[in-house]
Amino acid sequence: MDERLQNAVDELKKRTETICSVIKKRSRTTTDRIDAYAKSAIDRLSVKERLVIIFAIGIALGFAVKHSASQNVTIGYDDYTVKNQGKAYDLIAMQKKLAEKALSGESTAAQAPQGGVCQ
């Protein structure tokens, strides 16, 4: 019984090895075919056609980036549409506060960050 079982296992191993080798050969040939087709398709294009394709891809990529950025970044004309998220600074209020401190003679040096000096 053990000998029959061992023979069956050995036969199964041989079959799986042959099947695996056939699959590997087929996958390599398919990959090689795809690579060869892609290379031949690219080689058939002239330099002008390649530049046009790169230009078209650049325009498409530019539109995609602009569209995704336009939802989050506003600079210039659309600044008034930005929602106040609590992170914004009121520059006018800061300027008034600084001017009042300067007129009253309070020192603002204590509030300045301490660090190295640039020369």
BALOBA-1460 file (C-alpha; in Angstrom, 3 decimals):
// residues 119
<rec num="1" residu="m" x="0.000" y="0.000" z="0.000"/>
<rec num="2" residu="d" x="2.788" y="2.426" z="0.885"/>
<rec num="3" residu="e" x="4.609" y="1.664" z="-2.342"/>
<rec num="4" residu="r" x="1.496" y="2.390" z="-4.430"/>
<rec num="5" residu="l" x="0.922" y="5.610" z="-2.564"/>
<rec num="6" residu="q" x="4.534" y="6.664" z="-3.090"/>
<rec num="7" residu="n" x="4.271" y="5.890" z="-6.814"/>
<rec num="8" residu="a" x="1.081" y="7.937" z="-7.044"/>
<rec num="9" residu="v" x="2.762" y="10.860" z="-5.279"/>
<rec num="10" residu="d" x="5.781" y="10.674" z="-7.577"/>
<rec num="11" residu="e" x="3.553" y="10.574" z="-10.650"/>
<rec num="12" residu="l" x="1.578" y="13.547" z="-9.383"/>
<rec num="13" residu="k" x="4.787" y="15.499" z="-8.814"/>
<rec num="14" residu="k" x="5.945" y="14.741" z="-12.353"/>
<rec num="15" residu="r" x="2.620" y="15.858" z="-13.817"/>
<rec num="16" residu="t" x="2.607" y="19.090" z="-11.838"/>
<rec num="17" residu="e" x="6.197" y="19.817" z="-12.888"/>
<rec num="18" residu="t" x="5.347" y="19.315" z="-16.558"/>
<rec num="19" residu="i" x="2.220" y="21.436" z="-16.255"/>
<rec num="20" residu="c" x="4.178" y="24.191" z="-14.515"/>
<rec num="21" residu="s" x="6.893" y="24.137" z="-17.164"/>
<rec num="22" residu="v" x="4.302" y="24.347" z="-19.961"/>
<rec num="23" residu="i" x="2.577" y="27.284" z="-18.238"/>
<rec num="24" residu="k" x="5.905" y="29.081" z="-17.752"/>
<rec num="25" residu="k" x="6.805" y="28.612" z="-21.413"/>
<rec num="26" residu="r" x="3.429" y="29.910" z="-22.551"/>
<rec num="27" residu="s" x="3.559" y="32.912" z="-20.226"/>
<rec num="28" residu="r" x="7.059" y="33.790" z="-21.411"/>
<rec num="29" residu="t" x="6.044" y="33.590" z="-25.031"/>
<rec num="30" residu="t" x="2.956" y="35.706" z="-24.392"/>
<rec num="31" residu="t" x="5.027" y="38.312" z="-22.570"/>
<rec num="32" residu="d" x="7.593" y="38.244" z="-25.350"/>
<rec num="33" residu="r" x="4.856" y="38.707" z="-27.937"/>
<rec num="34" residu="i" x="3.439" y="41.710" z="-26.062"/>
<rec num="35" residu="d" x="6.912" y="43.244" z="-25.691"/>
<rec num="36" residu="a" x="7.705" y="42.693" z="-29.342"/>
<rec num="37" residu="y" x="4.374" y="44.208" z="-30.417"/>
<rec num="38" residu="a" x="4.830" y="47.242" z="-28.175"/>
<rec num="39" residu="k" x="8.369" y="47.800" z="-29.411"/>
<rec num="40" residu="s" x="7.323" y="47.468" z="-33.025"/>
<rec num="41" residu="a" x="4.401" y="49.839" z="-32.492"/>
<rec num="42" residu="i" x="6.695" y="52.429" z="-30.939"/>
<rec num="43" residu="d" x="9.352" y="51.929" z="-33.586"/>
<rec num="44" residu="r" x="6.805" y="52.557" z="-36.318"/>
<rec num="45" residu="l" x="6.146" y="56.069" z="-35.000"/>
<rec num="46" residu="s" x="8.189" y="58.956" z="-36.299"/>
<rec num="47" residu="v" x="9.789" y="61.516" z="-34.012"/>
<rec num="48" residu="k" x="7.018" y="64.034" z="-34.724"/>
<rec num="49" residu="e" x="4.324" y="61.513" z="-33.854"/>
<rec num="50" residu="r" x="6.082" y="60.642" z="-30.610"/>
<rec num="51" residu="l" x="6.311" y="64.326" z="-29.681"/>
<rec num="52" residu="v" x="2.622" y="64.810" z="-30.439"/>
<rec num="53" residu="i" x="1.741" y="61.859" z="-28.199"/>
<rec num="54" residu="i" x="3.929" y="63.191" z="-25.380"/>
<rec num="55" residu="f" x="2.351" y="66.644" z="-25.824"/>
<rec num="56" residu="a" x="-1.168" y="65.176" z="-25.674"/>
<rec num="57" residu="i" x="-0.310" y="63.183" z="-22.543"/>
<rec num="58" residu="g" x="1.120" y="66.355" z="-20.969"/>
<rec num="59" residu="i" x="-2.044" y="68.323" z="-21.708"/>
<rec num="60" residu="a" x="-4.244" y="65.564" z="-20.290"/>
<rec num="61" residu="l" x="-2.088" y="65.327" z="-17.192"/>
<rec num="62" residu="g" x="-2.158" y="69.124" z="-16.805"/>
<rec num="63" residu="f" x="-5.955" y="69.210" z="-16.958"/>
<rec num="64" residu="a" x="-6.180" y="66.404" z="-14.390"/>
<rec num="65" residu="v" x="-3.812" y="68.150" z="-11.973"/>
<rec num="66" residu="k" x="-5.559" y="71.495" z="-12.433"/>
<rec num="67" residu="h" x="-8.954" y="69.938" z="-11.845"/>
<rec num="68" residu="s" x="-7.865" y="68.189" z="-8.660"/>
<rec num="69" residu="a" x="-6.016" y="71.263" z="-7.384"/>
<rec num="70" residu="s" x="-8.811" y="73.707" z="-8.173"/>
<rec num="71" residu="q" x="-10.962" y="72.131" z="-5.493"/>
<rec num="72" residu="n" x="-8.371" y="72.749" z="-2.769"/>
<rec num="73" residu="v" x="-6.135" y="75.613" z="-3.883"/>
<rec num="74" residu="t" x="-7.362" y="79.086" z="-4.747"/>
<rec num="75" residu="i" x="-5.004" y="81.917" z="-5.513"/>
<rec num="76" residu="g" x="-5.941" y="85.352" z="-6.758"/>
<rec num="77" residu="y" x="-9.358" y="85.943" z="-8.240"/>
<rec num="78" residu="d" x="-11.139" y="83.129" z="-6.376"/>
<rec num="79" residu="d" x="-9.754" y="83.995" z="-2.924"/>
<rec num="80" residu="y" x="-13.136" y="85.199" z="-1.715"/>
<rec num="81" residu="t" x="-14.564" y="81.700" z="-2.193"/>
<rec num="82" residu="v" x="-12.248" y="80.125" z="0.379"/>
<rec num="83" residu="k" x="-14.102" y="78.913" z="3.443"/>
<rec num="84" residu="n" x="-12.821" y="80.018" z="6.831"/>
<rec num="85" residu="q" x="-11.436" y="76.848" z="8.346"/>
<rec num="86" residu="g" x="-10.173" y="78.433" z="11.536"/>
<rec num="87" residu="k" x="-6.591" y="78.298" z="10.317"/>
<rec num="88" residu="a" x="-6.645" y="81.648" z="8.540"/>
<rec num="89" residu="y" x="-4.761" y="84.650" z="9.913"/>
<rec num="90" residu="d" x="-6.340" y="88.085" z="10.100"/>
<rec num="91" residu="l" x="-3.453" y="90.206" z="8.892"/>
<rec num="92" residu="i" x="-5.237" y="93.493" z="9.470"/>
<rec num="93" residu="a" x="-5.883" y="92.643" z="13.127"/>
<rec num="94" residu="m" x="-2.282" y="91.516" z="13.558"/>
<rec num="95" residu="q" x="-1.036" y="94.758" z="12.013"/>
<rec num="96" residu="k" x="-3.235" y="96.868" z="14.306"/>
<rec num="97" residu="k" x="-2.084" y="94.926" z="17.367"/>
<rec num="98" residu="l" x="1.562" y="95.374" z="16.397"/>
<rec num="99" residu="a" x="1.065" y="99.098" z="15.754"/>
<rec num="100" residu="e" x="-0.621" y="99.540" z="19.163"/>
<rec num="101" residu="k" x="2.262" y="97.755" z="20.886"/>
<rec num="102" residu="a" x="4.785" y="99.925" z="19.026"/>
<rec num="103" residu="l" x="2.951" y="103.119" z="20.026"/>
<rec num="104" residu="s" x="2.595" y="102.084" z="23.659"/>
<rec num="105" residu="g" x="6.304" y="101.244" z="23.846"/>
<rec num="106" residu="e" x="5.887" y="97.568" z="24.630"/>
<rec num="107" residu="s" x="8.733" y="95.390" z="23.523"/>
<rec num="108" residu="t" x="7.895" y="92.779" z="20.919"/>
<rec num="109" residu="a" x="11.342" y="91.199" z="21.176"/>
<rec num="110" residu="a" x="10.157" y="88.806" z="23.890"/>
<rec num="111" residu="q" x="7.621" y="87.341" z="21.505"/>
<rec num="112" residu="a" x="10.113" y="86.896" z="18.692"/>
<rec num="113" residu="p" x="11.502" y="83.387" z="18.321"/>
<rec num="114" residu="q" x="15.003" y="82.958" z="19.690"/>
<rec num="115" residu="g" x="17.631" y="81.445" z="17.438"/>
<rec num="116" residu="g" x="20.727" y="82.028" z="15.409"/>
<rec num="117" residu="v" x="21.457" y="85.303" z="13.687"/>
<rec num="118" residu="c" x="21.840" y="85.542" z="9.926"/>
<rec num="119" residu="q" x="24.674" y="87.779" z="8.737"/>
